[in-house]
Every structure is written in structure tokens, then in C-alpha cells.
């Protein structure tokens, strides 16, 4: 797969991160294979997660092809996304993007996926979709759990964006590959969720800022983010409001 824009954009991004005083905590990056396909399954806490998640594959000299909602492939940004060979996802018709991801994996690419499907308001690991497990099993590649932490401080749901504060820390923790068969996608997805939850606890514990009293930290760790139950209610309200707006446009 020919990449013209992806490598120079990564170099530019790294330069900008350095100029902004951004710091990185990384662990487990050796788990991302230097060759061959793999599914990189990451948590989702902010709108810019994929910008940073790919950095975890840099020590292995790999480029990650992320699955992202089709709206991200519109306009000028969409041209850039397509040049990176990312995979557009139509949530109403996901079979095409699923098949494209499996083809990428069989061709030896690393495919990045957010199995929670939406941003977690609770900052915890939400219930996961089974797609990551099914893709890895069908393509015969390892499933690699990953957690990002700190990106919610830049841009996430229900809070103002902040791209100007200096000295932010972003943590990228990668877990050991999980071998999956696809025989029981639900059970194997639960194992993935447990692995991601362990990585999340590691990320929060090792983060240079205490979670106590912070809006961006889970209630379980002393933060003030919504509990998973409260977050589920907010998600349901958001979906209902979105459906109502669609209905109004159709009238």
C-alpha cells in the first residue's frame, strides 16, 4: 500500500507535539508486530484519539489504518483520511467496512478500531462490540488491546476543547496480543474488555496528575466523570435527540 501523505504528516504532528511541550508515556509498544496484520483495539475517550493512537505503532515502524465514521471522510479532511487509507464506517451498513478491514488485515496491515463505537463519557471501558474479535479471527491475525489516556483533556464530549494548554501528557499503553478463534465472539470480546480495563487502571495510576476530583477521571478512581450508569443515560438522551432532529428534517 503506497503512502505519500501519511509519513510526512506524522513527522509534522510529532514536531507540533514537541513545540507544545507535550509529553508521552508509553508501554508495551513491542507488542505491535513489525510485519503482518493485526487488529489494534483501543478505548475511546476523545475526538482526537486516533491522532495519537497511531504513535504507539511507530516503534514498530507501522502505519495504522483506522476505522472511522463516514462523516470524517467528507470535505478536505476526508481527502486526507482517504490518503492515509483509513476505513470509512457507515453504522447503518457496516458490512462493507468490515469486509474492507478484513481484506486489509489479510494484506498485512494494522487496523485500528474503537470497539466501544462511541466516546465513553464515564472514561471507563464501555461494553464492546464484537467486531474487533470477529475481524481478527476471520483474518487469522492477533488482537491487540490498547488504552489511551489524556486525550480527553484536548477534546471530548460535554466539555470545552483545549488545544492551547502546554505540557499535556498523553499515555499510550499496549497489551499483549490475544489469540482469538471467533468460536465465541461474546466471550472473547469480554476477555478483550478485561484486558483493556487493566490497561486503563495502569494508565490512570501512572498518570502524572492525580485523578482525585478531576472531571476527566472515572468516579471509581475518585474523579467526577459520570458513572457508567449516568453515562448510559446521557448517551440514550443524545441518541433520542439525534433521532428527533433527523425526523424533523424528513418532515
C-alpha positions as CSV (number, residue, x, y, z in Angstrom):
1,X,0.0,0.0,0.0
2,X,1.6,3.3,-1.1
3,X,1.7,6.1,1.4
4,X,2.6,9.6,0.3
5,X,0.9,11.8,2.8
6,X,0.8,9.7,6.0
7,X,4.6,9.6,6.9
8,X,5.2,13.4,6.5
9,X,2.0,14.2,8.4
10,X,3.3,12.0,11.3
11,X,6.6,13.9,11.3
12,X,4.8,17.2,11.3
13,X,2.5,16.1,14.1
14,X,5.5,15.0,16.2
15,X,7.1,18.4,15.7
16,X,3.9,20.2,16.8
17,X,3.6,18.0,19.9
18,X,7.2,18.8,20.8
19,X,6.7,22.5,20.3
20,X,3.6,22.4,22.5
21,X,5.6,20.7,25.3
22,X,3.5,17.6,25.1
23,X,4.9,14.6,26.9
24,X,4.2,10.9,26.3
25,X,4.0,7.8,28.5
26,X,4.3,4.6,26.5
27,X,4.4,0.9,27.4
28,X,4.0,-2.4,25.6
29,X,4.7,-1.0,22.1
30,X,6.8,-4.0,21.4
31,X,3.5,-6.0,21.2
32,X,2.7,-4.4,17.9
33,X,4.2,-6.7,15.3
34,X,6.8,-5.3,12.8
35,X,5.2,-7.3,10.0
36,X,1.9,-8.9,9.3
37,X,-1.7,-8.0,10.1
38,X,-3.1,-7.1,13.5
39,X,-6.2,-5.6,15.0
40,X,-5.4,-2.7,17.4
41,X,-8.4,-2.3,19.7
42,X,-8.4,1.0,21.7
43,X,-10.6,2.7,24.1
44,X,-12.4,5.9,23.0
45,X,-12.3,9.0,25.3
46,X,-11.9,11.9,22.9
47,X,-12.4,13.1,19.4
48,X,-8.7,13.1,18.6
49,X,-7.8,9.6,19.9
50,X,-6.8,8.2,16.5
51,X,-4.3,11.1,16.0
52,X,-2.3,9.8,19.0
53,X,-3.1,6.0,18.9
54,X,-1.1,5.6,15.8
55,X,2.1,6.8,17.6
56,X,2.1,3.5,19.6
57,X,2.9,1.7,16.3
58,X,5.8,4.0,15.5
59,X,8.5,2.0,17.4
60,X,7.5,-1.0,15.2
61,X,7.6,1.3,12.1
62,X,3.9,0.5,11.3
63,X,1.2,2.7,10.0
64,X,-2.3,2.1,11.4
65,X,-5.4,2.1,9.2
66,X,-8.2,3.4,11.5
67,X,-11.9,2.6,11.1
68,X,-13.8,5.9,11.5
69,X,-17.3,7.1,10.9
70,X,-18.0,8.0,7.3
71,X,-18.6,11.7,8.1
72,X,-14.9,12.0,8.8
73,X,-14.2,11.3,5.1
74,X,-16.2,14.3,3.8
75,X,-14.6,17.5,2.5
76,X,-10.9,18.4,2.7
77,X,-10.3,16.3,5.8
78,X,-11.9,13.4,4.0
79,X,-9.3,13.6,1.2
80,X,-6.6,13.4,3.8
81,X,-8.3,10.4,5.6
82,X,-8.5,8.6,2.3
83,X,-4.9,9.3,1.5
84,X,-4.0,7.6,4.8
85,X,-6.0,4.5,3.7
86,X,-8.3,4.7,6.7
87,X,-11.6,2.8,6.5
88,X,-14.9,4.7,6.4
89,X,-17.7,3.2,8.5
90,X,-21.4,3.6,7.8
91,X,-23.0,2.5,11.0
92,X,-26.3,1.7,9.2
93,X,-24.5,-0.6,6.7
94,X,-21.3,-1.8,8.4
95,X,-20.7,-4.9,6.3
96,X,-18.7,-3.1,3.6
97,X,-16.3,-1.5,6.1
98,X,-16.0,-4.8,8.0
99,X,-15.0,-6.6,4.8
100,X,-12.5,-3.9,3.8
101,X,-10.9,-4.2,7.2
102,X,-10.6,-8.0,6.9
103,X,-9.0,-7.5,3.4
104,X,-6.5,-5.0,4.9
105,X,-5.6,-7.5,7.7
106,X,-5.1,-10.3,5.2
107,X,-2.8,-8.0,3.2
108,X,-0.7,-7.5,6.3
109,X,-2.0,-4.1,7.5
110,X,-2.5,-3.0,11.1
111,X,-6.2,-1.9,11.5
112,X,-7.2,0.3,14.4
113,X,-10.7,0.0,15.8
114,X,-12.6,1.6,18.7
115,X,-14.8,-1.4,19.8
116,X,-16.8,0.8,22.1
117,X,-18.1,2.5,18.9
118,X,-18.7,5.9,20.7
119,X,-16.8,8.1,23.2
120,X,-17.1,7.0,26.8
121,X,-18.5,9.8,29.0
122,X,-17.6,7.8,32.1
123,X,-14.0,7.5,30.9
124,X,-14.4,3.8,31.8
125,X,-14.3,0.9,29.2
126,X,-17.9,0.6,27.9
127,X,-19.4,-2.6,26.6
128,X,-17.6,-3.6,23.4
129,X,-19.0,-4.6,20.0
130,X,-17.8,-8.0,18.8
131,X,-16.4,-6.7,15.5
132,X,-12.8,-6.5,16.6
133,X,-12.8,-10.1,17.7
134,X,-14.6,-11.3,14.6
135,X,-12.2,-9.4,12.2
136,X,-9.1,-10.8,13.9
137,X,-10.5,-14.3,13.9
138,X,-11.6,-14.2,10.3
139,X,-8.3,-12.8,9.1
140,X,-6.2,-15.0,11.4
141,X,-4.3,-12.2,13.0
142,X,-3.6,-11.2,16.6
143,X,-6.0,-8.9,18.5
144,X,-4.0,-6.3,20.5
145,X,-5.7,-4.3,23.3
146,X,-4.7,-0.7,23.8
147,X,-5.6,2.2,26.1
148,X,-5.1,5.9,25.5
149,X,-5.3,8.4,28.4
150,X,-5.0,12.2,28.4
151,X,-6.6,12.9,25.0
152,X,-9.9,13.7,26.8
153,X,-8.2,16.9,28.0
154,X,-7.9,18.1,24.4
155,X,-11.4,17.4,23.1
156,X,-14.2,15.2,24.3
157,X,-18.0,15.2,24.8
158,X,-19.7,17.8,27.1
159,X,-16.5,19.8,27.8
160,X,-14.8,22.8,26.0
161,X,-11.9,21.9,23.8
162,X,-8.4,22.9,24.9
163,X,-5.6,22.7,22.4
164,X,-3.6,25.7,23.8
165,X,-2.5,24.5,27.2
166,X,1.1,23.4,27.2
167,X,2.7,20.4,28.9
168,X,-0.1,17.9,28.5
169,X,0.7,14.3,28.9
170,X,-0.8,11.6,26.7
171,X,-0.4,7.9,27.8
172,X,-0.4,5.0,25.3
173,X,-0.4,1.6,26.8
174,X,-0.4,-1.6,24.7
175,X,-1.2,-5.0,26.0
176,X,-0.1,-8.5,25.0
177,X,-1.8,-9.9,21.8
178,X,-4.9,-12.0,22.4
179,X,-5.3,-15.1,20.2
180,X,-9.0,-15.4,19.2
181,X,-10.8,-18.1,17.3
182,X,-14.2,-16.4,16.8
183,X,-16.0,-19.5,18.1
184,X,-17.5,-17.5,20.9
185,X,-17.2,-13.8,20.0
186,X,-19.1,-12.6,23.0
187,X,-16.8,-14.4,25.5
188,X,-13.6,-13.4,23.6
189,X,-14.8,-9.8,23.5
190,X,-15.3,-9.9,27.3
191,X,-11.6,-11.0,27.6
192,X,-10.6,-8.0,25.4
193,X,-12.6,-5.7,27.6
194,X,-11.0,-7.1,30.8
195,X,-7.5,-6.6,29.2
196,X,-8.4,-3.0,28.3
197,X,-9.7,-2.4,31.8
198,X,-6.4,-3.5,33.3
199,X,-4.5,-1.2,31.0
200,X,-6.8,1.7,31.9
201,X,-6.1,1.2,35.6
202,X,-2.4,1.2,34.8
203,X,-2.8,4.4,32.7
204,X,-4.7,6.2,35.5
205,X,-2.4,5.1,38.2
206,X,0.8,6.1,36.4
207,X,-0.5,9.4,35.0
208,X,1.4,12.4,36.4
209,X,-1.8,14.1,37.6
210,X,-3.9,12.6,40.3
211,X,-7.4,11.7,39.2
212,X,-8.9,12.8,42.5
213,X,-11.7,15.4,41.9
214,X,-10.9,15.7,38.2
215,X,-13.8,15.9,35.7
216,X,-11.8,13.8,33.2
217,X,-11.3,10.8,35.6
218,X,-13.7,7.9,36.4
219,X,-15.8,8.1,39.6
220,X,-14.2,4.8,40.6
221,X,-10.9,6.5,40.7
222,X,-12.1,9.5,42.7
223,X,-12.9,11.6,39.6
224,X,-16.2,13.4,38.9
225,X,-16.9,11.9,35.4
226,X,-20.4,10.4,35.2
227,X,-20.7,6.8,36.4
228,X,-21.2,4.2,33.7
229,X,-25.0,4.3,34.6
230,X,-25.2,8.0,34.3
231,X,-23.2,8.0,31.1
232,X,-25.6,5.4,29.6
233,X,-28.5,7.7,30.4
234,X,-26.7,10.7,28.7
235,X,-25.9,8.5,25.7
236,X,-29.6,7.5,25.4
237,X,-30.7,11.1,25.6
238,X,-28.2,12.1,22.9
239,X,-29.4,9.3,20.6
240,X,-33.0,10.3,21.1
241,X,-32.3,14.0,20.4
242,X,-30.4,13.0,17.2
243,X,-33.3,10.8,16.1
244,X,-35.7,13.7,16.7
245,X,-33.6,16.0,14.6
246,X,-33.5,13.5,11.7
247,X,-37.3,13.2,11.9
248,X,-37.7,16.9,11.8
249,X,-35.5,17.2,8.7
250,X,-37.5,14.5,6.9
251,X,-40.9,16.2,7.6
